[in-house]
Amino acid sequence: MVTDDTSRATPKPRGSRTALWLGGLAALMFGFGFALAPLYSLLCDAVGIQSASADVARTVSGTEAPQARQVTVRFDTNVPADLPWEFSVDQPRLALHPGQMQEMTFHVRNRSNQTIVGRAIATVLPWQASAHFTKTECFCFQDQAVAPGESKELVVRFMVSPKLPDDIDALTLSYTFLRHAADPEHGPAPAPSNSKG
């Protein structure tokens, strides 16, 4: 006698399939978060947007004499909610003359109880100013490992080119720190401590 195996198969509960889908989606989103910083660098290199490697390769010409006109550079610092770091800048804005080399100091503090490696992603706005903003030294050129409770001073040296279009008199240098993907030693982000000091 032939039996029908399919009739005896126990259907899987609908809830377990949904849980599998949701678990897979969560794992995918978690992996994407870790890969975001290197993917951004690859995208910048591919489309020619200012990136760390481009900044390193770029040289500052000594023939660009400083201009009399003044330009304001605003500084913006950002840290995602899952990265327990404090990130600030000495001055929120700086008035300068295009062609002058400038320096600004930033500060980062790890509020967690373990070392975390981060990478700062820099953006210059408006985008038309990006090609005229040169960083000769920047903490964003390499990963930053910050020990538990450690504070670090981070420096950027930069110049706004005299070729900056005349209709741009202010620009913003924005940094967002992201946990670097190559941080397998320390695992996922720990919960931030309650202390603010």
Rosetta constraint file for C-alpha pairs under 8 A:
AtomPair CA 4 CA 8 HARMONIC 7.08 0.50
AtomPair CA 5 CA 9 HARMONIC 6.39 0.50
AtomPair CA 12 CA 16 HARMONIC 7.23 0.50
AtomPair CA 12 CA 17 HARMONIC 7.60 0.50
AtomPair CA 13 CA 17 HARMONIC 7.12 0.50
AtomPair CA 14 CA 18 HARMONIC 6.56 0.50
AtomPair CA 15 CA 19 HARMONIC 6.14 0.50
AtomPair CA 16 CA 20 HARMONIC 6.18 0.50
AtomPair CA 17 CA 21 HARMONIC 6.32 0.50
AtomPair CA 18 CA 22 HARMONIC 6.13 0.50
AtomPair CA 19 CA 23 HARMONIC 5.95 0.50
AtomPair CA 20 CA 24 HARMONIC 6.08 0.50
AtomPair CA 21 CA 25 HARMONIC 6.11 0.50
AtomPair CA 22 CA 26 HARMONIC 6.10 0.50
AtomPair CA 23 CA 27 HARMONIC 6.20 0.50
AtomPair CA 24 CA 28 HARMONIC 6.11 0.50
AtomPair CA 25 CA 29 HARMONIC 6.18 0.50
AtomPair CA 26 CA 30 HARMONIC 6.09 0.50
AtomPair CA 27 CA 31 HARMONIC 6.19 0.50
AtomPair CA 28 CA 32 HARMONIC 6.16 0.50
AtomPair CA 29 CA 33 HARMONIC 6.25 0.50
AtomPair CA 30 CA 34 HARMONIC 6.69 0.50
AtomPair CA 31 CA 35 HARMONIC 6.28 0.50
AtomPair CA 32 CA 36 HARMONIC 5.95 0.50
AtomPair CA 34 CA 179 HARMONIC 6.85 0.50
AtomPair CA 34 CA 180 HARMONIC 6.49 0.50
AtomPair CA 34 CA 181 HARMONIC 4.55 0.50
AtomPair CA 35 CA 39 HARMONIC 6.02 0.50
AtomPair CA 35 CA 180 HARMONIC 7.75 0.50
AtomPair CA 35 CA 181 HARMONIC 5.48 0.50
AtomPair CA 36 CA 40 HARMONIC 6.03 0.50
AtomPair CA 36 CA 181 HARMONIC 7.77 0.50
AtomPair CA 37 CA 41 HARMONIC 6.45 0.50
AtomPair CA 37 CA 119 HARMONIC 7.09 0.50
AtomPair CA 37 CA 121 HARMONIC 7.35 0.50
AtomPair CA 37 CA 178 HARMONIC 6.55 0.50
AtomPair CA 37 CA 179 HARMONIC 7.72 0.50
AtomPair CA 37 CA 180 HARMONIC 6.35 0.50
AtomPair CA 37 CA 181 HARMONIC 7.12 0.50
AtomPair CA 38 CA 42 HARMONIC 6.24 0.50
AtomPair CA 38 CA 180 HARMONIC 7.73 0.50
AtomPair CA 38 CA 181 HARMONIC 7.25 0.50
AtomPair CA 39 CA 43 HARMONIC 6.12 0.50
AtomPair CA 40 CA 44 HARMONIC 6.16 0.50
AtomPair CA 41 CA 45 HARMONIC 6.19 0.50
AtomPair CA 41 CA 51 HARMONIC 6.55 0.50
AtomPair CA 41 CA 52 HARMONIC 7.73 0.50
AtomPair CA 42 CA 46 HARMONIC 6.07 0.50
AtomPair CA 43 CA 47 HARMONIC 6.20 0.50
AtomPair CA 44 CA 48 HARMONIC 5.61 0.50
AtomPair CA 44 CA 49 HARMONIC 4.70 0.50
AtomPair CA 44 CA 50 HARMONIC 6.50 0.50
AtomPair CA 44 CA 51 HARMONIC 5.86 0.50
AtomPair CA 45 CA 49 HARMONIC 6.57 0.50
AtomPair CA 45 CA 50 HARMONIC 7.81 0.50
AtomPair CA 45 CA 51 HARMONIC 6.69 0.50
AtomPair CA 45 CA 53 HARMONIC 7.83 0.50
AtomPair CA 45 CA 54 HARMONIC 7.56 0.50
AtomPair CA 49 CA 130 HARMONIC 7.81 0.50
AtomPair CA 50 CA 54 HARMONIC 6.12 0.50
AtomPair CA 50 CA 55 HARMONIC 6.90 0.50
AtomPair CA 50 CA 123 HARMONIC 7.80 0.50
AtomPair CA 50 CA 130 HARMONIC 6.57 0.50
AtomPair CA 50 CA 131 HARMONIC 7.08 0.50
AtomPair CA 51 CA 55 HARMONIC 6.12 0.50
AtomPair CA 51 CA 122 HARMONIC 7.46 0.50
AtomPair CA 52 CA 56 HARMONIC 6.31 0.50
AtomPair CA 52 CA 140 HARMONIC 6.56 0.50
AtomPair CA 52 CA 141 HARMONIC 4.97 0.50
AtomPair CA 53 CA 57 HARMONIC 6.31 0.50
AtomPair CA 53 CA 141 HARMONIC 7.13 0.50
AtomPair CA 54 CA 58 HARMONIC 6.05 0.50
AtomPair CA 55 CA 134 HARMONIC 6.46 0.50
AtomPair CA 55 CA 135 HARMONIC 5.79 0.50
AtomPair CA 55 CA 136 HARMONIC 6.64 0.50
AtomPair CA 56 CA 135 HARMONIC 7.75 0.50
AtomPair CA 56 CA 136 HARMONIC 6.62 0.50
AtomPair CA 56 CA 137 HARMONIC 7.79 0.50
AtomPair CA 56 CA 141 HARMONIC 7.69 0.50
AtomPair CA 58 CA 134 HARMONIC 7.44 0.50
AtomPair CA 58 CA 136 HARMONIC 7.84 0.50
AtomPair CA 59 CA 136 HARMONIC 7.54 0.50
AtomPair CA 60 CA 134 HARMONIC 7.46 0.50
AtomPair CA 60 CA 136 HARMONIC 7.62 0.50
AtomPair CA 64 CA 99 HARMONIC 5.84 0.50
AtomPair CA 64 CA 161 HARMONIC 7.43 0.50
AtomPair CA 64 CA 162 HARMONIC 6.66 0.50
AtomPair CA 65 CA 99 HARMONIC 5.65 0.50
AtomPair CA 65 CA 100 HARMONIC 7.87 0.50
AtomPair CA 65 CA 162 HARMONIC 7.50 0.50
AtomPair CA 66 CA 97 HARMONIC 6.06 0.50
AtomPair CA 66 CA 98 HARMONIC 5.45 0.50
AtomPair CA 66 CA 99 HARMONIC 3.98 0.50
AtomPair CA 66 CA 100 HARMONIC 5.49 0.50
AtomPair CA 66 CA 162 HARMONIC 6.75 0.50
AtomPair CA 67 CA 97 HARMONIC 5.65 0.50
AtomPair CA 67 CA 98 HARMONIC 5.51 0.50
AtomPair CA 67 CA 99 HARMONIC 6.40 0.50
AtomPair CA 67 CA 162 HARMONIC 6.35 0.50
AtomPair CA 68 CA 97 HARMONIC 6.26 0.50
AtomPair CA 68 CA 98 HARMONIC 7.96 0.50
AtomPair CA 69 CA 97 HARMONIC 5.95 0.50
AtomPair CA 69 CA 98 HARMONIC 7.37 0.50
AtomPair CA 70 CA 95 HARMONIC 6.41 0.50
AtomPair CA 70 CA 96 HARMONIC 5.49 0.50
AtomPair CA 70 CA 97 HARMONIC 4.82 0.50
AtomPair CA 70 CA 98 HARMONIC 7.09 0.50
AtomPair CA 70 CA 169 HARMONIC 7.17 0.50
AtomPair CA 71 CA 95 HARMONIC 5.67 0.50
AtomPair CA 71 CA 96 HARMONIC 5.45 0.50
AtomPair CA 71 CA 97 HARMONIC 6.09 0.50
AtomPair CA 71 CA 98 HARMONIC 6.94 0.50
AtomPair CA 71 CA 168 HARMONIC 7.87 0.50
AtomPair CA 71 CA 169 HARMONIC 4.79 0.50
AtomPair CA 71 CA 170 HARMONIC 5.49 0.50
AtomPair CA 71 CA 171 HARMONIC 7.88 0.50
AtomPair CA 72 CA 93 HARMONIC 6.74 0.50
AtomPair CA 72 CA 94 HARMONIC 5.63 0.50
AtomPair CA 72 CA 95 HARMONIC 4.41 0.50
AtomPair CA 72 CA 96 HARMONIC 6.32 0.50
AtomPair CA 72 CA 169 HARMONIC 6.34 0.50
AtomPair CA 72 CA 170 HARMONIC 4.54 0.50
AtomPair CA 72 CA 171 HARMONIC 6.43 0.50
AtomPair CA 73 CA 93 HARMONIC 5.52 0.50
AtomPair CA 73 CA 94 HARMONIC 5.25 0.50
AtomPair CA 73 CA 95 HARMONIC 6.35 0.50
AtomPair CA 73 CA 96 HARMONIC 7.63 0.50
AtomPair CA 73 CA 170 HARMONIC 5.78 0.50
AtomPair CA 73 CA 171 HARMONIC 5.08 0.50
AtomPair CA 73 CA 172 HARMONIC 5.56 0.50
AtomPair CA 73 CA 173 HARMONIC 6.95 0.50
AtomPair CA 74 CA 92 HARMONIC 5.83 0.50
AtomPair CA 74 CA 93 HARMONIC 4.18 0.50
AtomPair CA 74 CA 94 HARMONIC 6.48 0.50
AtomPair CA 74 CA 170 HARMONIC 7.49 0.50
AtomPair CA 74 CA 171 HARMONIC 6.18 0.50
AtomPair CA 74 CA 172 HARMONIC 4.54 0.50
AtomPair CA 74 CA 173 HARMONIC 6.12 0.50
AtomPair CA 75 CA 89 HARMONIC 7.27 0.50
AtomPair CA 75 CA 91 HARMONIC 7.55 0.50
AtomPair CA 75 CA 92 HARMONIC 5.20 0.50
AtomPair CA 75 CA 93 HARMONIC 5.81 0.50
AtomPair CA 75 CA 172 HARMONIC 5.78 0.50
AtomPair CA 75 CA 173 HARMONIC 5.03 0.50
AtomPair CA 75 CA 174 HARMONIC 5.80 0.50
AtomPair CA 75 CA 175 HARMONIC 7.99 0.50
AtomPair CA 76 CA 89 HARMONIC 7.87 0.50
AtomPair CA 76 CA 92 HARMONIC 7.14 0.50
AtomPair CA 76 CA 172 HARMONIC 7.08 0.50
AtomPair CA 76 CA 173 HARMONIC 6.22 0.50
AtomPair CA 76 CA 174 HARMONIC 4.41 0.50
AtomPair CA 76 CA 175 HARMONIC 6.11 0.50
AtomPair CA 77 CA 87 HARMONIC 6.26 0.50
AtomPair CA 77 CA 88 HARMONIC 6.03 0.50
AtomPair CA 77 CA 89 HARMONIC 7.24 0.50
AtomPair CA 77 CA 174 HARMONIC 5.99 0.50
AtomPair CA 77 CA 175 HARMONIC 5.07 0.50
AtomPair CA 77 CA 176 HARMONIC 6.08 0.50
AtomPair CA 78 CA 87 HARMONIC 6.96 0.50
AtomPair CA 78 CA 174 HARMONIC 7.76 0.50
AtomPair CA 78 CA 175 HARMONIC 6.09 0.50
AtomPair CA 78 CA 176 HARMONIC 4.53 0.50
AtomPair CA 78 CA 177 HARMONIC 6.42 0.50
AtomPair CA 79 CA 83 HARMONIC 6.50 0.50
AtomPair CA 79 CA 85 HARMONIC 6.95 0.50
AtomPair CA 79 CA 86 HARMONIC 7.45 0.50
AtomPair CA 79 CA 87 HARMONIC 6.95 0.50
AtomPair CA 79 CA 176 HARMONIC 5.68 0.50
AtomPair CA 79 CA 177 HARMONIC 5.29 0.50
AtomPair CA 79 CA 178 HARMONIC 6.95 0.50
AtomPair CA 80 CA 176 HARMONIC 7.79 0.50
AtomPair CA 80 CA 177 HARMONIC 7.39 0.50
AtomPair CA 80 CA 178 HARMONIC 7.06 0.50
AtomPair CA 82 CA 189 HARMONIC 6.56 0.50
AtomPair CA 82 CA 191 HARMONIC 7.74 0.50
AtomPair CA 83 CA 178 HARMONIC 7.27 0.50
AtomPair CA 83 CA 179 HARMONIC 6.86 0.50
AtomPair CA 83 CA 189 HARMONIC 6.43 0.50
AtomPair CA 83 CA 192 HARMONIC 7.85 0.50
AtomPair CA 84 CA 110 HARMONIC 6.23 0.50
AtomPair CA 84 CA 111 HARMONIC 5.46 0.50
AtomPair CA 84 CA 112 HARMONIC 5.94 0.50
AtomPair CA 84 CA 189 HARMONIC 7.73 0.50
AtomPair CA 84 CA 190 HARMONIC 7.62 0.50
AtomPair CA 84 CA 191 HARMONIC 7.13 0.50
AtomPair CA 84 CA 192 HARMONIC 5.00 0.50
AtomPair CA 84 CA 193 HARMONIC 7.93 0.50
AtomPair CA 85 CA 108 HARMONIC 6.57 0.50
AtomPair CA 85 CA 109 HARMONIC 5.38 0.50
AtomPair CA 85 CA 110 HARMONIC 4.62 0.50
AtomPair CA 85 CA 111 HARMONIC 5.68 0.50
AtomPair CA 85 CA 112 HARMONIC 7.70 0.50
AtomPair CA 86 CA 107 HARMONIC 7.80 0.50
AtomPair CA 86 CA 108 HARMONIC 5.43 0.50
AtomPair CA 86 CA 109 HARMONIC 5.01 0.50
AtomPair CA 86 CA 110 HARMONIC 6.64 0.50
AtomPair CA 86 CA 111 HARMONIC 7.32 0.50
AtomPair CA 87 CA 106 HARMONIC 7.28 0.50
AtomPair CA 87 CA 107 HARMONIC 5.63 0.50
AtomPair CA 87 CA 108 HARMONIC 4.49 0.50
AtomPair CA 87 CA 109 HARMONIC 6.67 0.50
AtomPair CA 88 CA 106 HARMONIC 5.67 0.50
AtomPair CA 88 CA 107 HARMONIC 5.22 0.50
AtomPair CA 88 CA 108 HARMONIC 6.60 0.50
AtomPair CA 89 CA 104 HARMONIC 7.70 0.50
AtomPair CA 89 CA 105 HARMONIC 6.13 0.50
AtomPair CA 89 CA 106 HARMONIC 4.20 0.50
AtomPair CA 89 CA 107 HARMONIC 6.05 0.50
AtomPair CA 90 CA 104 HARMONIC 7.15 0.50
AtomPair CA 90 CA 105 HARMONIC 5.81 0.50
AtomPair CA 90 CA 106 HARMONIC 6.06 0.50
AtomPair CA 90 CA 107 HARMONIC 7.75 0.50
AtomPair CA 91 CA 104 HARMONIC 7.80 0.50
AtomPair CA 96 CA 100 HARMONIC 7.23 0.50
AtomPair CA 96 CA 102 HARMONIC 7.99 0.50
AtomPair CA 97 CA 160 HARMONIC 7.83 0.50
AtomPair CA 98 CA 159 HARMONIC 6.97 0.50
AtomPair CA 98 CA 160 HARMONIC 4.90 0.50
AtomPair CA 98 CA 161 HARMONIC 5.33 0.50
AtomPair CA 98 CA 162 HARMONIC 4.77 0.50
AtomPair CA 98 CA 164 HARMONIC 7.67 0.50
AtomPair CA 99 CA 159 HARMONIC 6.15 0.50
AtomPair CA 99 CA 160 HARMONIC 5.86 0.50
AtomPair CA 99 CA 161 HARMONIC 5.23 0.50
AtomPair CA 99 CA 162 HARMONIC 5.34 0.50
AtomPair CA 100 CA 159 HARMONIC 5.90 0.50
AtomPair CA 100 CA 160 HARMONIC 7.19 0.50
AtomPair CA 101 CA 157 HARMONIC 7.00 0.50
AtomPair CA 101 CA 158 HARMONIC 5.76 0.50
AtomPair CA 101 CA 159 HARMONIC 4.78 0.50
AtomPair CA 101 CA 160 HARMONIC 7.85 0.50
AtomPair CA 102 CA 157 HARMONIC 5.63 0.50
AtomPair CA 102 CA 158 HARMONIC 5.34 0.50
AtomPair CA 102 CA 159 HARMONIC 6.02 0.50
AtomPair CA 103 CA 155 HARMONIC 6.96 0.50
AtomPair CA 103 CA 156 HARMONIC 5.70 0.50
AtomPair CA 103 CA 157 HARMONIC 4.37 0.50
AtomPair CA 103 CA 158 HARMONIC 6.29 0.50
AtomPair CA 104 CA 155 HARMONIC 5.83 0.50
AtomPair CA 104 CA 156 HARMONIC 5.52 0.50
AtomPair CA 104 CA 157 HARMONIC 6.64 0.50
AtomPair CA 105 CA 153 HARMONIC 6.51 0.50
AtomPair CA 105 CA 154 HARMONIC 5.63 0.50
AtomPair CA 105 CA 155 HARMONIC 4.58 0.50
AtomPair CA 105 CA 156 HARMONIC 6.55 0.50
AtomPair CA 106 CA 153 HARMONIC 5.78 0.50
AtomPair CA 106 CA 154 HARMONIC 4.92 0.50
AtomPair CA 106 CA 155 HARMONIC 6.12 0.50
AtomPair CA 107 CA 151 HARMONIC 7.00 0.50
AtomPair CA 107 CA 152 HARMONIC 5.70 0.50
AtomPair CA 107 CA 153 HARMONIC 4.75 0.50
AtomPair CA 107 CA 154 HARMONIC 5.91 0.50
AtomPair CA 108 CA 151 HARMONIC 5.60 0.50
AtomPair CA 108 CA 152 HARMONIC 5.37 0.50
AtomPair CA 108 CA 153 HARMONIC 6.71 0.50
AtomPair CA 108 CA 154 HARMONIC 7.52 0.50
AtomPair CA 109 CA 146 HARMONIC 7.42 0.50
AtomPair CA 109 CA 149 HARMONIC 6.53 0.50
AtomPair CA 109 CA 150 HARMONIC 5.66 0.50
AtomPair CA 109 CA 151 HARMONIC 4.22 0.50
AtomPair CA 109 CA 152 HARMONIC 6.46 0.50
AtomPair CA 110 CA 115 HARMONIC 7.83 0.50
AtomPair CA 110 CA 116 HARMONIC 7.67 0.50
AtomPair CA 110 CA 146 HARMONIC 6.12 0.50
AtomPair CA 110 CA 147 HARMONIC 6.65 0.50
AtomPair CA 110 CA 148 HARMONIC 5.68 0.50
AtomPair CA 110 CA 149 HARMONIC 5.06 0.50
AtomPair CA 110 CA 150 HARMONIC 5.63 0.50
AtomPair CA 110 CA 151 HARMONIC 6.62 0.50
AtomPair CA 111 CA 148 HARMONIC 6.58 0.50
AtomPair CA 111 CA 149 HARMONIC 5.38 0.50
AtomPair CA 111 CA 150 HARMONIC 7.94 0.50
AtomPair CA 111 CA 192 HARMONIC 6.03 0.50
AtomPair CA 111 CA 193 HARMONIC 6.04 0.50
AtomPair CA 111 CA 195 HARMONIC 7.70 0.50
AtomPair CA 111 CA 196 HARMONIC 7.87 0.50
AtomPair CA 112 CA 148 HARMONIC 5.60 0.50
AtomPair CA 112 CA 149 HARMONIC 6.63 0.50
AtomPair CA 112 CA 190 HARMONIC 6.44 0.50
AtomPair CA 112 CA 191 HARMONIC 6.89 0.50
AtomPair CA 112 CA 192 HARMONIC 5.24 0.50
AtomPair CA 112 CA 193 HARMONIC 5.81 0.50
AtomPair CA 113 CA 148 HARMONIC 4.74 0.50
AtomPair CA 113 CA 149 HARMONIC 7.01 0.50
AtomPair CA 113 CA 190 HARMONIC 7.56 0.50
AtomPair CA 113 CA 193 HARMONIC 7.80 0.50
AtomPair CA 114 CA 147 HARMONIC 6.24 0.50
AtomPair CA 114 CA 148 HARMONIC 4.81 0.50
AtomPair CA 114 CA 186 HARMONIC 7.36 0.50
AtomPair CA 114 CA 190 HARMONIC 7.59 0.50
AtomPair CA 115 CA 145 HARMONIC 6.63 0.50
AtomPair CA 115 CA 146 HARMONIC 5.49 0.50
AtomPair CA 115 CA 147 HARMONIC 4.14 0.50
AtomPair CA 115 CA 148 HARMONIC 5.39 0.50
AtomPair CA 115 CA 186 HARMONIC 6.85 0.50
AtomPair CA 116 CA 145 HARMONIC 5.65 0.50
AtomPair CA 116 CA 146 HARMONIC 5.57 0.50
AtomPair CA 116 CA 147 HARMONIC 6.64 0.50
AtomPair CA 116 CA 148 HARMONIC 7.96 0.50
AtomPair CA 116 CA 179 HARMONIC 7.29 0.50
AtomPair CA 116 CA 183 HARMONIC 7.46 0.50
AtomPair CA 116 CA 186 HARMONIC 6.73 0.50
AtomPair CA 116 CA 189 HARMONIC 7.83 0.50
AtomPair CA 117 CA 143 HARMONIC 6.36 0.50
AtomPair CA 117 CA 144 HARMONIC 5.42 0.50
AtomPair CA 117 CA 145 HARMONIC 4.19 0.50
AtomPair CA 117 CA 146 HARMONIC 6.37 0.50
AtomPair CA 117 CA 179 HARMONIC 5.98 0.50
AtomPair CA 117 CA 180 HARMONIC 5.81 0.50
AtomPair CA 117 CA 183 HARMONIC 6.17 0.50
AtomPair CA 118 CA 143 HARMONIC 5.63 0.50
AtomPair CA 118 CA 144 HARMONIC 5.21 0.50
AtomPair CA 118 CA 145 HARMONIC 6.41 0.50
AtomPair CA 118 CA 177 HARMONIC 6.16 0.50
AtomPair CA 118 CA 178 HARMONIC 5.38 0.50
AtomPair CA 118 CA 179 HARMONIC 4.28 0.50
AtomPair CA 118 CA 180 HARMONIC 4.83 0.50
AtomPair CA 119 CA 140 HARMONIC 6.31 0.50
AtomPair CA 119 CA 142 HARMONIC 6.76 0.50
AtomPair CA 119 CA 143 HARMONIC 4.82 0.50
AtomPair CA 119 CA 144 HARMONIC 6.12 0.50
AtomPair CA 119 CA 177 HARMONIC 5.51 0.50
AtomPair CA 119 CA 178 HARMONIC 5.44 0.50
AtomPair CA 119 CA 179 HARMONIC 6.30 0.50
AtomPair CA 119 CA 180 HARMONIC 5.61 0.50
AtomPair CA 120 CA 139 HARMONIC 7.36 0.50
AtomPair CA 120 CA 140 HARMONIC 4.83 0.50
AtomPair CA 120 CA 143 HARMONIC 7.69 0.50
AtomPair CA 120 CA 175 HARMONIC 5.93 0.50
AtomPair CA 120 CA 176 HARMONIC 5.40 0.50
AtomPair CA 120 CA 177 HARMONIC 4.19 0.50
AtomPair CA 120 CA 178 HARMONIC 6.27 0.50
AtomPair CA 121 CA 140 HARMONIC 6.44 0.50
AtomPair CA 121 CA 175 HARMONIC 5.45 0.50
AtomPair CA 121 CA 176 HARMONIC 5.18 0.50
AtomPair CA 121 CA 177 HARMONIC 6.20 0.50
AtomPair CA 121 CA 178 HARMONIC 7.49 0.50
AtomPair CA 122 CA 140 HARMONIC 7.03 0.50
AtomPair CA 122 CA 173 HARMONIC 6.91 0.50
AtomPair CA 122 CA 174 HARMONIC 5.66 0.50
AtomPair CA 122 CA 175 HARMONIC 4.60 0.50
AtomPair CA 122 CA 176 HARMONIC 6.69 0.50
AtomPair CA 123 CA 130 HARMONIC 7.93 0.50
AtomPair CA 123 CA 172 HARMONIC 7.96 0.50
AtomPair CA 123 CA 173 HARMONIC 5.88 0.50
AtomPair CA 123 CA 174 HARMONIC 5.14 0.50
AtomPair CA 123 CA 175 HARMONIC 6.44 0.50
AtomPair CA 124 CA 129 HARMONIC 6.86 0.50
AtomPair CA 124 CA 130 HARMONIC 5.29 0.50
AtomPair CA 124 CA 133 HARMONIC 7.70 0.50
AtomPair CA 124 CA 171 HARMONIC 7.04 0.50
AtomPair CA 124 CA 172 HARMONIC 5.63 0.50
AtomPair CA 124 CA 173 HARMONIC 4.77 0.50
AtomPair CA 124 CA 174 HARMONIC 6.31 0.50
AtomPair CA 125 CA 129 HARMONIC 6.49 0.50
AtomPair CA 125 CA 130 HARMONIC 6.77 0.50
AtomPair CA 125 CA 171 HARMONIC 5.57 0.50
AtomPair CA 125 CA 172 HARMONIC 5.10 0.50
AtomPair CA 125 CA 173 HARMONIC 6.70 0.50
AtomPair CA 125 CA 174 HARMONIC 7.91 0.50
AtomPair CA 126 CA 130 HARMONIC 7.12 0.50
AtomPair CA 126 CA 171 HARMONIC 6.21 0.50
AtomPair CA 126 CA 172 HARMONIC 7.24 0.50
AtomPair CA 127 CA 131 HARMONIC 7.97 0.50
AtomPair CA 129 CA 133 HARMONIC 6.46 0.50
AtomPair CA 129 CA 164 HARMONIC 6.48 0.50
AtomPair CA 129 CA 165 HARMONIC 7.75 0.50
AtomPair CA 129 CA 168 HARMONIC 7.56 0.50
AtomPair CA 129 CA 171 HARMONIC 7.11 0.50
AtomPair CA 132 CA 160 HARMONIC 5.79 0.50
AtomPair CA 132 CA 161 HARMONIC 5.01 0.50
AtomPair CA 132 CA 162 HARMONIC 7.93 0.50
AtomPair CA 132 CA 163 HARMONIC 6.73 0.50
AtomPair CA 132 CA 164 HARMONIC 5.64 0.50
AtomPair CA 133 CA 158 HARMONIC 7.18 0.50
AtomPair CA 133 CA 159 HARMONIC 6.01 0.50
AtomPair CA 133 CA 160 HARMONIC 4.75 0.50
AtomPair CA 133 CA 161 HARMONIC 6.29 0.50
AtomPair CA 134 CA 158 HARMONIC 5.44 0.50
AtomPair CA 134 CA 159 HARMONIC 5.33 0.50
AtomPair CA 134 CA 160 HARMONIC 6.43 0.50
AtomPair CA 134 CA 161 HARMONIC 7.56 0.50
AtomPair CA 135 CA 156 HARMONIC 6.90 0.50
AtomPair CA 135 CA 157 HARMONIC 5.73 0.50
AtomPair CA 135 CA 158 HARMONIC 4.21 0.50
AtomPair CA 135 CA 159 HARMONIC 6.60 0.50
AtomPair CA 136 CA 156 HARMONIC 7.69 0.50
AtomPair CA 136 CA 157 HARMONIC 5.64 0.50
AtomPair CA 136 CA 158 HARMONIC 5.73 0.50
AtomPair CA 137 CA 141 HARMONIC 7.72 0.50
AtomPair CA 137 CA 155 HARMONIC 7.42 0.50
AtomPair CA 137 CA 156 HARMONIC 5.41 0.50
AtomPair CA 137 CA 157 HARMONIC 5.03 0.50
AtomPair CA 137 CA 158 HARMONIC 7.12 0.50
AtomPair CA 138 CA 154 HARMONIC 7.80 0.50
AtomPair CA 138 CA 155 HARMONIC 6.06 0.50
AtomPair CA 138 CA 156 HARMONIC 4.29 0.50
AtomPair CA 138 CA 157 HARMONIC 6.43 0.50
AtomPair CA 139 CA 143 HARMONIC 7.76 0.50
AtomPair CA 139 CA 144 HARMONIC 7.51 0.50
AtomPair CA 139 CA 154 HARMONIC 5.86 0.50
AtomPair CA 139 CA 155 HARMONIC 6.22 0.50
AtomPair CA 139 CA 156 HARMONIC 6.47 0.50
AtomPair CA 143 CA 180 HARMONIC 7.24 0.50
AtomPair CA 146 CA 150 HARMONIC 6.05 0.50
AtomPair CA 146 CA 151 HARMONIC 7.41 0.50
AtomPair CA 146 CA 152 HARMONIC 7.58 0.50
AtomPair CA 160 CA 164 HARMONIC 7.14 0.50
AtomPair CA 164 CA 168 HARMONIC 7.05 0.50
AtomPair CA 179 CA 183 HARMONIC 7.77 0.50
AtomPair CA 183 CA 187 HARMONIC 6.71 0.50
